[in-house]
Amino acid sequence: MAKVLSNKAQPSKGDGDAMKVLEDALTLCKFGKFHLLLLAATLCSIFAAMLVTTTSSYILPVAECDLKMTIMFKGLLNAIPFLGQIGASLFTGFLVDTFGRKIFLIGGNVGIFIGTLIEGSSQTYWMMLFIKLIEGISLSLSFSAISSMLSEFTPFHVRDRVLLAYSGFASTSLIIAALLAWVSLPLPIHVVVWEGYFELHAWNIYLYICSIWSLLAFILYYYLPESPKFLLSHGQEKEALEVLKTIYSMNTGNDRDSFPILSFNTSGTIKPTDVISLKKQLVNALIEVKELFRRPLIYKLLLFSFITFAGLIVFTSLRLWYPQISTIIENYSKSNGESAPFCVMITDYMEGLKEVQSRAMRNMTEPGICIPKLSGSETYMNGIILGCISLVFVVISACLVNSVGQKTLMFIILILCSICSGSLYWTKQSIVIAVLMSATCGLLQTALSLQQNLFVRVFPTTLRLGGACLLSAECKRGEQSDW
C-alpha cells in the first residue's frame, strides 16, 4: 500500500516511484461507481466502433438493389472503413499519447455519430462509400484510446478481469448488431420524402438506430476526467491528484479532502504540458515514437504485428462476410431443397451473379428488375450464435488465463482456430457451418484480446498508443484483403 505523504514530502528519485504511488492510489480508490460509469462509456464506445464495420455486412443483401451493388462493390464497402483507419492510425497513436485520451474519445465518437446519421441518409452507393471512409477515420481516433483509458483508471488487482470484460463487449456488440438487424431490416419500410432524391428504406432506419451508441459514448466520456496516468506521465501532478480524489469520493462516499495521498513525490523534472508549446509537444511525441524502432521494442512490435495480421485477416473476413454467406446458404437450401458442400454453394452463387450480369449485357435496352435475395431469420440467428459463442470463449479464457497462462492459452486457441476454419471445406449442413464459423471468430477474438493484455504490459505508457496504432495500421492492411 502507498505510504501516505505529507505536503512537505521530499522529491523522490524519479517518475518510477510516482507511478508506483499512482497504482497504490488507485487501489485506495477501490472499484466502484466511477468504474461502472467508465465501463458504461467503454461499452457504448465499443458498440459504436464495432457497428461501423459490422452494419455494412447486414445491409449488403437488403440494399444491393437500392444501391446497385455488385459483389466487388460489396467487398469495397466492407473494406473502406479500414482504409480510413490506416490513414489515421499512423498519426493518432502518438497524438493520443501526447494530447490525452479524452479529447480523442469525444471527438471520435462525435465523428462516428454524425457519419452514421449521414450514412443512414445515403441515396447512392458512392455517397455511402465516402461516409464509411470518414467513419473509419473517426473510429481510429476513438478506438485507439478505449483500452488504455479503461486500464489506466482500473486498480491493478482487477485490471485483468476488467480488460476481459472489455473483450466481452466486442462479442456482445455482434449480438446487438444481429438483434437490431433482425428487428428492423425485414420491415417493409419505404418512406418517400422527396421522390427520386430522398427515400428511406429499412436499412436506412437500421443505420439511424445504430448511431445511438456513439451519441451515448460521447455524452459519458464528456463527463469523465482525463486518465491520471497520462496526466502524471506529462508532469501534471495536481490535475492527476484531483482526478483521483474524484474517483475516491465517488467510489467510497468519503469527502474528497479525506483522500490520504497528498503528493506523488515526483522529482519535478518534467514540465507540465500546458507550459510547453504545441510544436515542442509534437517534437517530443515523435522522439518517443522513435523508441519503438529500437531494440528490444522493435522485435516485440514485429511479433505483435505478425500475430495480429494473421488473426485479423481471418477473423474480419469471416465476420464481415458472415451475414452475406449465411444468406447465400439460406437461399440455396430454399431453391434446391437440399444442402451442398460449403464451397459448392458459394460457387453456385457466383455463377448465378455472372449469369445475371451476362443477361443484362445482352438486354441493355430492357434492363431486368432487380430482386434482392433477402436474409431470413436463420441469418440473424447465426449472427446471434456468433456473438454468443465469442462471449462464451471470452468467459472461459477469463477462468483459465491465470492457471494456464496467457501465452499457452493463446497457442491452444490458435490451434483450435486452424482446425475449425479448415473443417469448413468439407462441411455441408448449414448449422455446422454456422457453428464452425462462429467458433473460429470467437476463438480468434479471444486470442486477440489476450494479446491486447500482453501488449499493455510490454509497452510503456508513453509509447503504448503509438505502438498500438502502428500495429493497427499493419493489421488493417490484412483486413482490406477481405474483398
N, C-alpha and C positions, 0 to 999 in steps of 0.2 A: 504494500500500500504506500501511496505517496506520503512523503513527510510533509506535514503542514508547515508552510513557510510564512514568515512574517514580512511586513513591508520593508524591514531593514535587512532582509536576507542578502548575502553577498553573491555576486555573479559567479556562475559556475564556469567550468572549463569549455563548454560548448553546447551546441544545439542538441547533441545526442541526449544529454541529461534532460533538456527541456521536453523532448519528445517522450521520454520515459515518464516524466511528470504528467504530461498530457494523457498518456494511457492510464495512469493512476487516477487522474481527474475524471476521465470517462467512466471508470469503474465506480467512483464515488457518486457519479450522476445516476447510476443504475440504468436499467432498461424499463421504460415506462411510456407515459402518454406521448412524449415527444417522439419517441422512436416509432410508435404506432402511426403518428401523423406522417413521419418520414416514409414509412413503409407504404402508406396510402398514396403518397405522391409518387413513390417509385413504381407502385402497381399501375397507376394511371399512365405514367410516362412510358413504361414498358409496353402496355397495351397500345398506346398511340404509336410507338415506334414499330412494333410488330405488325400492326394493321396497315402501315404504309406499304409494306411489301406483301402482305397477305391478301388484302382486298382485291387486288388485280386478279389473283388466281381464281377467286369465286365469281367474278363478273365476266370472265373470258367466255364461258359458254352462253351466258344470258345476253351479253351486249355485242356478240360477234356480228349480228346483222345491223344493229343501230350504229355501230362504229365502223362497219365494213372491214373487219379484221381477218386477215389470212393467218395461217399458222406461224409465219415469220413475224407478223405484226404482234401476235400474242406473246411470242417469246421476247420481243423487244420491249413490250410493255412490262413484262415481268422483270427484265434486267435493268431498265433505265434508272430506277431509284439507286441501284448500286453504283452506277456511273457517277451520280451526284455525290454519293458518299466518298468515292475515290478522290474526286477533285477536292472535296472539302477536308477530308480526314488528314491529308498531308499537312494541313495548316492548323486545324482545330486542336490537335493534340497539344502542341506547345503553347498555343494561345490559352487553352483552358488551364494549363499548368501555370501560366503567367498571370492571367486576369481573374481566375477563380471559377468555381463550378456553377454557382448560382446563376450568373448572368447568361451563361450558355444554355442552361436547363430551361430558363424562362424564354429566352429568345428562340431556341429550337422548337419548343412546344407551341409557341405563338405561330411560328412559321408553318408547322405541321397543321395547325388548326385552320389557318387561312387557306393553305394549299388544299386541304381536304374539302373545304367548302367550295372552292373554285373547281376542283376536280369533279365534285358532285354535280356541278352545273355544266360540265363539258357537253358539247354538242357534236364535236368531231374527234376523231382519233388523235390527230396531231396536237390538239389543244390538251387532251388528257396526257399525252406523252410528255409535253413540255412541263406541265404542272407536276407530274411524277418526278421529273428531274429536280425541280425546285424542292419538292418534299424530301428527296434523298439528301440534298444539301442540308436542309433543316434537321433531318434525322441525325446526320453526322454531328451537328452542333450539340444536340441533347444527349444522344446515346453514349457518346464518349465519356460523359461525366456522371452517368447514373450510378454505376457500381462504385466509383471512387467516393462520390458523395455519401452513399449509404455506408460503406465500410469505414470511412473516416469519422463518422458520428457514432459508431457502434462500439461498445465495450469489448475488449479482447475475448473474454470468456464466452461470449455468444456470437462472435463475428462469423464463425464458420456456418452456424445454423441460419443466421440471417442471410448470408450470401447464397446458401442453398435454397432458402425461401425465395430469394430474388430469381434464382433459376426456375423455380416453380411458377413464377409469374409469367415467364415466357410460354411455358406449356399451357397455363390457364388461358392465355390470350388466344391460343389456337382453338380452344373450346368455345370461347366467347365469339370469335370470328365466325365459326361454323354455326353457332346458335343464331346470331344476328342475321347471317345469310339465309338460314332456314326460315326464319320468321318473315323476312322482307322480300327476298328475291322471287319466290313463287307467286307473289301477289300480282294480279292483273292491273297494274298501275300504268296509266298513260294520260298524263295531265298536259294539255296543250295550253301553254301560257302565251306563246306567240308562234303561230303555225309556221313551220318550216325553219324557225330560228331558235326557239327555246321550248323544248318539250321534255318532260320529266317521266322517267320510267322507274321500275322497281329498283334497278341498280343505282340510279341517282339518289333515291331515298336511303338506300343502304349506306352509301358513302357519307351522306349527311349525318346519319346516326353514328357512324364511326368517328366523326370529328369531335364528339363529346369528350372522349378520353383525353385528348390533348388540351382541351379547354380546362378540364378539371386539374390536370397536371400543372398547367400554368398558374392557376389560382393557388394551389397548395404550395408550390415552390416559391411563389411570390412572398408568402408569409413565413417561409423558413429562412434561417440565417445561413451565412456562408460557413463552409467547413472550417472548424477550429484548427485542424492540422494544416490546411492550406494557409490560413492566416498566420499561424506561428512560424511556418517554414518561410514566410515572407516578412518576418520581423514585426508583425502586428500583434504584439503580446496582449495589449489592453483589449483589443477587439476580440481576440480569441478567448480571453478570460470572461468577457461579458456574455459571449455565446454559451460558455459552459455554465455560467450562473443561471442563464435562462433555462437550459436543459435540466439543471439540478432542481430548480424551483418547480418546473412542470412535472417532473417525474416523482419527486419526493413530497411535494406540497409545502416544503420549508421556504423560508424567506430567502431571497437572492443573496442578501448580505451575510447569511449564515454559511455560505459555501466556504469550506475550510481552507482551500488553496488560494492564496493571495498573490502568488507570483510563480512564474515558470522558471525563475532563476536562470534566465538566459545570459549569454555573455555580452549581449548588446552590440555584437559586431555586424549584424545585418540591419541595414536601413529599412524602415517601413516603406512599402511600395508607394504610398501616397506622396512621398517626397522625392521619388525617383521619376525622371521623365519617361514618357511613353517610348521614346527611341531607346533609352537605356534598358527599359524592361524587355523590349523586343530583342535587343542585342544579348541580354542575359539569357533569355529563353533559348536563342539559337546556340549559345555557348553550352547550355545544359544539354540540348539535344545532341551535340557532338559526342557527349559521353556515351550515348547509346551505340556508337560505332567504334568504340574502343574495347579492347579486351578487359574483362571477360564477358561484358554485357552483349557484345556483338554476336558471340556464339549462342548465347541463350535466346537472343532475339530471332536469329535464324532458325533455331529449333522450334520455337513457338510458332513462327510464321509457317513452317512446313506442315506442322501438325494441324494448324488451323485451316490452312489452304486445303489440305486433303479432306478434312472433316466437313468443312462448309460447302465444298463443291458437290458432295453427295447429299448432305442434309438439305441445302437450299434447292437443288434440282428436284428432289423428290417432294419437298414441302410445297414449292410453288406450282408444280405441275400436278400435284395430287388431286385437286378438285376436277381438273380437266381430264386426267386419266380415269378417275372414278366415273365421270360422266360418259366417257367413251365405253368403258366396260359395261356400265348400266344399260346404255342404249344398244350395245352389241347383243347382250342377253335378250333384250326385248325383241330385237329384229330377227334373230336367228333361233331363239328358243332354246339355246344351249350355250355353254361356255366354251372357251378355247384357250390354248396357252397364251400367256400374257403378251408375248411378242407378236403372236398372230393377230390378236385384237388391235394392237397399235398399228400394225402394218395394214390391216383391213381399213382402219380409219383413214390413214394417209392415202391409200389407194382411192378411197371414196372422195377425198378432197381433190385429188388430181383429176378424177372423172368429172366432178362438178366444174372445175376450172376449165377443163377442155371443152365441155359442153357450152360454157359461157362464151368461150372464144369463137366457137362455131356459130353462135347465135347472138352476135354483137348487137344486132338491130332489135332483138327481142329478149332482153335480159330476163332471167327467171326470177321468181320470188324467193327471197332468202328465208329459209325456215331454220332457226337455230335448234340444235339438239340440247334441250334444256336439262338441267340437273334435276334428278329426282331425290326423294328422301334418303335413298341409300348413299348418295354422295355426301350429303350433310352429316349423316350418321357416321360415315367414315372419317370425316373431319373431326368429329367429336371423339371418336375412338383414338385418332392420332394424338389429340391433346391429352386424353386420359392416360394413355399408355406412357406418354412422355412424363406426365406428372407422377405416375407410379414409379418410374425408373428414378426420378429425382429423389423421391421419398426413400426408396430402397438404398440408393447411394448415400443418402444422409445417415442411414443407420449403419452402413458398412464402412464408411470412409475412415473412421477412427481405428477400427480393428484391422482392416485390410491395408490401409494406406492409400494415398491419392494416386501415386504412380502405378502401383499394382492394379488398383481398381480401373484406372484408365486403360491399361493394357488389356485387361479382361473384356472391358466394354467394347473396345475397338475390334477385338477378335470376333465377338458376338455380332457386331455390325456387319462384318465381312460375310459371315455365314448367312445372316438374314437377307442381305441385299443380293448375294449370289444365288440364293434359292428362288428368287423371283423368276428366273429364266424358265424354270420347269413348272411353275405354278399355273393352275387352270381356274380354281374356284375363286370367285370374287372376294369372299370373306377372308380366305387365306392371303390373297394379295393385299387386302386392306391391313391385316394383322402384321404381315412381314414389312410392308412399307412403314407402318406406324412404329413398329419395333425398331427399325433402322433409324428413323428420325428421332425417336425418343432416346435411344442409346447414344446417338451422336450428340444430341443436345446435352445429355448428362455429361458426356466426356468433355465437351467444350466448356461446360460450367465448372467442372473440376479444374480444367486448365486455367480458367479465369482466376480461380482461387490461388493457384500456384503463381500466376502472373503477378498478382497483387503482392505476394510475399517476396518475389525475386527482384522486382524493380523498385527503387526508392520513390518517395512521394513526388519529388520534383521532376522525375523522369517517367512516372507511371503512365500518365495520359499521352505523352509523346510517343512512348513505345507502343501503347495500345492502339493508337491511331495509325502509326506506321504499319503495325500488324494488320489493322483493319483494311488499310488500302491494299495490302498484298492479297488478303483473302477475298476481298470483293472482286478482284480480277477473276478469281476462280468462279465466283458466283455468277458472273456475267456469261460464262460459257454455257449456262443453262439453255440459252436459245440458239 
